[in-house]
Amino acid sequence: MIAKPAYPYLCRDSDRHGRVRYRLRVPGRKAVTIKGQFGSAEFAENYRVAMEGGPVERRIAGEPGSVGALARIYLGSASFARLASGTQRSRRYFVEYLVAKFGGCAIADLDQNLVKQIMRKYGDRPGMARNILSVFRILIELAIEEGIRKDDPTVGVKRPKLSTEGWHTWSDEEIAQFEARHPIGSPARLALALALYTGQRASDLIRMGRQHVKDGQISVAQQKTGARLWIPLHPHLKAILDATPSDHLTFIVTEHGRPYSTGKAFGARMGSWTREAGLKNCPLHGLRKACCRRLAEAGCSVHEIKAISGHKSIGEVERYTRAVDQKAMAERAIARTLTTHTTFPHYPQEKKG
């Protein structure tokens, strides 16, 4: 419906998360989301630019030396431009969030106590607090380069700890339940197999195609890290690929036969497939963790798992493999000692009283 007569072609609707948004729908042109608080000067400016056909971005303003001014410099910097597109979207969101809250604050006036006070406000949201602290550190580093200040007030401020579990790791029972609902040949089964047998992120899964398969391996250039991986094609994945013919450049496509624009959009589609299978709390990223778990349970070393997942640190691999079947692995460990050690030392029995 039309939000206000003062804004022709402006419609008010909700996104898939139920959040209200305002969209400019001019006939013959692509719909554009107008950012900013409805009725604010920023909103009016973004609406004007959109009506004129220009790019719509959040205008970040601020006095020289303020959080807002440094944020504007950072978003236009070469270091920001070098980030992967998905990382840019996430980083921009937190930069704009920080500006909305503290854009008028002078960077020179920040001290450690104020930073800690801000962190305490997000005590119940450690993920948000970590991102805000990261953005503060980026802007302060920029302020030091610009000569606005000489010290870093975030030094000594600890990053809040996240949950040790993180994304839920799919169990073998959950994987079997999904497979029972989505047979081989369906797009859902293909999506599951690609995620489970390559261990890649959503942003990489949506770009995989037959042109990346050669000599029994699938080539992956990770969008987030830039790492180039060659992953042997698991027989189960090969069988599913052979049973799912496609003339598209990517294995995974939308219902309209188009590649997914973002990993987030693909994750949402995967969520609907899991619900159809009667599963709850089984995110797409949990299949990446399930892949790492299975590799660990098969006896793979941390470095072997890293060669598949593309993780940079051993700590990340260890976090991803915490859901291993400890009982089964312990049984296999003892079984190995029976084949490598045929004799055991004799321990004398205690004398009975």
Sequence and secondary structure as in RCSB ss.txt:
>XXXX:A:sequence
MIAKPAYPYLCRDSDRHGRVRYRLRVPGRKAVTIKGQFGSAEFAENYRVAMEGGPVERRIAGEPGSVGALARIYL
GSASFARLASGTQRSRRYFVEYLVAKFGGCAIADLDQNLVKQIMRKYGDRPGMARNILSVFRILIELAIEEGIRK
DDPTVGVKRPKLSTEGWHTWSDEEIAQFEARHPIGSPARLALALALYTGQRASDLIRMGRQHVKDGQISVAQQKT
GARLWIPLHPHLKAILDATPSDHLTFIVTEHGRPYSTGKAFGARMGSWTREAGLKNCPLHGLRKACCRRLAEAGC
SVHEIKAISGHKSIGEVERYTRAVDQKAMAERAIARTLTTHTTFPHYPQEKKG
>XXXX:A:secstr
 B  TTSTTEEEEE TTS EEEEE  TTS  EE  SSTTSHHHHHHHHHHHTT          TTBHHHHHHHHH
TSHHHHTS HHHHHHHHHHHHHHHHHHTTSBGGG  HHHHHHHHHTTTT HHHHHHHHHHHHHHHHHHHHTTS S
S TTTT       SS S    HHHHHHHHHHS TTSHHHHHHHHHHHH   HHHHTT  GGGEETTEEEEE TTT
  EEEEE  HHHHHHHHTS   SSSS B TTS B S HHHHHHHHHHHHHHTT  S  THHHHHHHHHHHHHTT 
 HHHHHHHH  S HHHHHHHTTTS HHHHHHHHHHHHHHH             
